[in-house]
Each structure stands twice: as structure tokens, then as C-alpha cells.
Amino acid sequence: MSRNETLFSRAQAVIPGGVNSPVRAFGSVGGFPRFIARAEGARMWDADGAAYIDYVGSWGPAIAGHAHPAIVEAVREAALKGLSFGAPTEVEVEIAEQLCAHLPSLDMVRLVSSGTEATMSAIRLARGYTGRDTIIKFEGCYHGHADCLLVKAGSGLLTFGNPSSGGVPDDFAKHTLVLDYNNPEQLEETFRAKGDSIAAVIVEPFAGNMNLIRPSDRFLHLLRQLCTAHGAVLIFDEVMTGFRVGPRGVQGLVGITPDLTTLGKVIGGGMPVGAFGGRRDIMEKIAPLGSVYQAGTLSGSPVAVAAGLASLKLIQAPGFYEGLEARTVQLVEGLQVAAKRHGVTFCAQSFGGMFGLYFAETLPQSFADVMASDRNRFNQFFHAMLDAGHYFAPSAFEAGFVSAAHTEADIAATVAAADRVFAGMAG
Ligand SMILES: N[C@H](C=O)CCC(=O)O
């Protein structure tokens, strides 16, 4: 038995499913997860010493590559000064100022420790601000694991085929309306019928938890118009896309100003940091200014924030996003050319350093499209690439990530391996 398998078997005895987050378990692709011993730059090594070019990047945070020396040094320096104080620090002010400067929609921001905390708090705030209960989310979008958001959700829930979680009382979910992603007509109809009772609409403006979907501009602009017209709070969940598709997130790309934005991943540089922020009049409803409570012993942890600040500094280097985008385009174009050469039905797309791979004729526009893709082919591809030393997300429903540490040669090696894999899948 390999060390990975031995660890998995030990883990299964003491950790449910052997993992601390379900999508890590290889449950839908089969086989056993790789236990990562260390990672550096674009590469990871597992417990058996096998090396992989990594396209998960800790699910997004590792935008500068693993163990970037500047981030590691920032963490070391911060740790030497004390791990956490339960009192405010200067670095929290610095990161808040930076987030507000980068994203013009943020007048104020509050730091938390995860994307889940960010979305959960943003929903509570929107409800407190509007005095309404109903929220709208979209099928296949995933906003972390707060009760009211675990309804027809993507990511690990979709991977395991249980899009709505057990343990969520109907009473908790009854205020969540679930609509089709990228369906403007249904959205209009819903607002016509119930607009004045809707507290918030939460949306992944590019959906990255059901593969990767870019909705129509009409859909996103309509969301803005309808929320404004009905006094509902528009929440862009940019935990995944923030600082990943570009320096101003999806909101910068599409030119839409949400009322609230949730962030995570890149802003923590690999440490647990999340944030939610937006319009001053809404944010001022949070305690201690207002009545909406939100708190956290480790919120704004100085060590985690130090990693986040170092990450934000790295992405501001001239040409950072151009390089990241060029490598990601090289990957998706290379994979598409290779698949076509071997007659494998496949397509892919990317935004900034984020990509989606898709075993179907055309790019997905909706949740139904995603469900219609060939998951058996994805699993075949995934395992053959893993065996060849290329680590993609172990689920057909997750987006992939390229880092600034991936070189042209790394991507070329992955494309060459995929060419061989597609050759084996032909016919
Ligand atoms: N899609 C998720 C992150 O955005 C996957 C990470 C996890 O659930 O562990």
C-alpha cells in the first residue's frame, strides 16, 4: 500500500470521509486522495514523493505560487510579533484601506476568517438593512456552508450529488428562493411577483463552483437594475473571482457596482482571511455602529493579514495579470487544440488566472448545460493527468487555477501530457 493510501485509511478512521472538506476526497472521480507533503511555486509533492504541476492552487489563494518567499517571510515576521491579540492592529487597517482602494464598490470592509463567514455575514447584514427576509440565490452557485445558502448549491455538494444539505431545517431554507443561473426572464418574473419582499440577491458573477460559467451581460445588468428598483441588496460573491479574474474582480470587468461584495482566497495569500464590504450606509448597520451582529475571535488575525498584504503586493507588480492571463490562455488553448487533434469532444475557457474544462461541444451557459457534460470522460482525463503528474481539481464541477509561478514550459508540459491522454481517449 502506498503512503497516500495508508494515510487515507488512517484518516478515514478518525476524520469523516478522511478529509476536512468533502471535495478533497476524490469521491466522484474515484481512487484515493493524494496527501500533500509540501508545495513550492507551481508544484506539489505528495506523501509518496510524487510531484505534480498544480492547477488547484489551494482552490485559488495560491495566485503567486505556493510558499512564495515574500509571503512566507511576511508570515514569519508577523508570527514573531505574536499570533493574535483579540485587539485591533495596524495591519488590519492597511488591508482594509487596500481592499477599498482596489474595489471602488467598497466604502468600508470587515475582515473575517473565511469565505463562508463573509457570505453568511453579508446576508445577515442585507436582511438587517432592508428589514426583509427573502434572499435569492442561483442553482449551482456555492457561497460557503451557511444554512440558508446550502440550497441547490454547487462545489462539493454538486460533486457528491446532494445539492441541498441535510441538517438544514426547512424553516431556515424557506426564505431562500433558488432561481436558474443566467435566466433573465425568470429573474424579471420573480421580481415582478415578489420584488418588495426580497432582501438580497447573492450571485457568483462568474460561477466557479459548477465548473466555470460566464453569464450574459444582460443577466448581470438586469440583476443590478432590479435590485435597485426594488430596494434589494445586490451581493457579488467574489470569494473566488476577486483579484483572480483581474485586479478589480468581475465587477471591474463588467462595469457593475454591487452593494456588497464578499472576498476570500487571494486576499489571504493562503491563510484564512475573508472579507465583506460595500456601501457605507449598509456597512454602518453592523455592530457596534448598528444592530446587525457579527464577530470573530480570530477575525483580522495579524499573521493571516500579513500573508494577505504580501499577496496583494505581489499582484500589483507590473505585468502580473498579463502574465497570469497569458499562461492560462496558453493552457486552455493548448488543451483545446490537443483534444481537437484526437477528435475528443472538449472545450475550455479562462478569465484571468481561472479556467474551466468541459467535456461537451460548447461552453456551458446554465446549470443544465453543466449537468449535461460527460463526467465519465472528465474522470478518465483527471486520473490519466494525475498519473502523469498534473493535478487538476478532483471534480467536474470545480474551476481550475493557474499561478504566476507557472512557466511557459510548465504549461507546455501539461498540454503535451494532455495530448497523450486525449490520444488514449479518442474514438
Ligand atoms: N469550491 C470550493 C472552494 O471554493 C472548494 C473548496 C472546498 O470546499 O474545500
The ligand as an SDF file (V2000), in Angstrom:
LIG
                    3D

  9  8  0  0  0  0  0  0  0  0999 V2000
  -15.2550   25.2000   -4.4720 N   0  0  0  0  0  0  0  0  0  0  0  0
  -14.6900   25.1900   -3.1540 C   0  0  0  0  0  0  0  0  0  0  0  0
  -13.9620   26.4390   -2.9270 C   0  0  0  0  0  0  0  0  0  0  0  0
  -14.2440   27.4430   -3.4380 O   0  0  0  0  0  0  0  0  0  0  0  0
  -13.8090   24.0300   -2.9570 C   0  0  0  0  0  0  0  0  0  0  0  0
  -13.0670   24.0680   -1.6490 C   0  0  0  0  0  0  0  0  0  0  0  0
  -13.6450   23.1850   -0.6000 C   0  0  0  0  0  0  0  0  0  0  0  0
  -14.8490   23.0640   -0.4510 O   0  0  0  0  0  0  0  0  0  0  0  0
  -12.8470   22.6120    0.1280 O   0  0  0  0  0  0  0  0  0  0  0  0
  1  2  1  0
  2  3  1  0
  2  5  1  0
  3  4  2  0
  5  6  1  0
  6  7  1  0
  7  8  2  0
  7  9  1  0
M  END
$$$$
